[in-house]
Amino acid sequence: MDNSTGTALFRELANDGEELGDTNFCTVIATAVVFGKTFEQANKLLIKHANRRKRRGLQRHKSLSAWSYLAKQENYDYRVYTAREIKEKFTNGKTLTTGNSSNT
């Protein structure tokens, strides 16, 4: 993984995953960041609650199930937004994609 970009926390978590010989761990990093866990803690939680396997990504529904469980455990509010809701509520209808790099 190219760790030359991103925050120091991202780089630290990615390095931890690589040191463990893992790959395809973006969900582990997201879980660690959101729930304030180490790479190993987040990985163990996803193994237990989403059946994550080393060097394998996770299907969306498994990630959402694990995050729902973790949110309850941590007493977090948890909601999944649709792409349409994200666009309407958080971007004022504007999006940035590789095919659309304008503000319109």
C-alpha positions as CSV (number, residue, x, y, z in Angstrom):
1,M,0.0,0.0,0.0
2,D,1.3,3.5,-0.8
3,N,1.5,5.2,2.6
4,S,3.0,8.4,1.2
5,T,-0.4,10.2,1.5
6,G,-2.9,10.4,4.2
7,T,-2.8,11.3,7.9
8,A,-0.1,10.2,10.3
9,L,-2.8,7.9,11.9
10,F,-3.6,6.3,8.6
11,R,0.1,5.7,7.8
12,E,0.6,4.2,11.3
13,L,-2.4,1.9,10.9
14,A,-1.4,0.9,7.4
15,N,2.1,0.2,8.5
16,D,0.8,-2.0,11.4
17,G,-1.3,-4.0,8.9
18,E,1.7,-4.5,6.6
19,E,4.0,-5.5,9.5
20,L,1.4,-8.2,10.3
21,G,1.6,-9.4,6.6
22,D,-2.0,-8.3,6.0
23,T,-3.5,-6.7,2.9
24,N,-7.0,-5.4,1.9
25,F,-7.5,-3.9,5.3
26,C,-9.2,-0.6,4.5
27,T,-12.2,-1.6,6.7
28,V,-9.9,-2.4,9.5
29,I,-8.3,1.0,9.3
30,A,-11.8,2.7,9.1
31,T,-12.9,0.7,12.1
32,A,-9.8,1.6,14.1
33,V,-10.2,5.3,13.3
34,V,-13.9,5.6,14.0
35,F,-13.8,3.5,17.2
36,G,-10.4,4.7,18.5
37,K,-8.8,1.3,18.3
38,T,-5.4,-0.1,17.3
39,F,-5.1,-2.0,14.1
40,E,-4.9,-5.3,16.0
41,Q,-7.9,-4.4,18.2
42,A,-10.0,-3.4,15.2
43,N,-8.9,-6.5,13.3
44,K,-9.9,-8.8,16.1
45,L,-13.3,-7.2,16.4
46,L,-13.9,-7.6,12.7
47,I,-12.7,-11.2,12.8
48,K,-15.2,-11.9,15.6
49,H,-18.2,-9.9,14.4
50,A,-17.8,-9.8,10.6
51,N,-15.8,-13.1,10.0
52,R,-12.9,-11.1,8.5
53,R,-10.0,-13.2,7.2
54,K,-6.4,-12.0,6.8
55,R,-5.6,-10.5,3.4
56,R,-9.3,-10.4,2.5
57,G,-11.6,-7.4,2.3
58,L,-15.1,-7.4,3.8
59,Q,-18.5,-7.3,2.1
60,R,-20.5,-4.2,2.9
61,H,-23.2,-6.0,4.8
62,K,-20.7,-7.7,7.1
63,S,-18.9,-4.4,7.8
64,L,-22.2,-2.7,8.6
65,S,-23.3,-5.6,10.9
66,A,-20.0,-5.3,12.8
67,W,-20.1,-1.5,13.0
68,S,-23.7,-1.7,14.3
69,Y,-22.6,-4.0,17.1
70,L,-19.6,-1.9,18.0
71,A,-21.6,1.3,18.0
72,K,-24.0,-0.3,20.5
73,Q,-21.1,-1.4,22.7
74,E,-19.5,2.0,22.6
75,N,-22.8,3.8,23.1
76,Y,-22.5,5.6,19.7
77,D,-25.3,6.8,17.6
78,Y,-25.2,4.8,14.3
79,R,-26.8,5.4,11.0
80,V,-26.1,4.3,7.5
81,Y,-26.7,6.9,4.8
82,T,-27.5,6.2,1.2
83,A,-25.5,7.9,-1.5
84,R,-28.4,10.2,-2.3
85,E,-28.7,11.2,1.4
86,I,-24.9,12.0,1.5
87,K,-25.2,14.1,-1.6
88,E,-28.2,16.0,-0.4
89,K,-27.3,16.4,3.3
90,F,-23.6,16.9,3.3
91,T,-22.5,18.2,-0.1
92,N,-25.2,20.6,-1.1
93,G,-25.8,18.5,-4.1
94,K,-22.2,18.8,-5.3
95,T,-19.9,15.8,-5.7
96,L,-16.3,15.2,-6.7
97,T,-15.4,12.1,-8.6
98,T,-12.7,11.2,-11.0
99,G,-15.0,12.0,-13.9
100,N,-16.3,15.2,-12.4
101,S,-13.8,17.5,-10.8
102,S,-15.9,20.7,-11.0
103,N,-18.0,22.4,-8.4
104,T,-21.1,22.2,-10.5
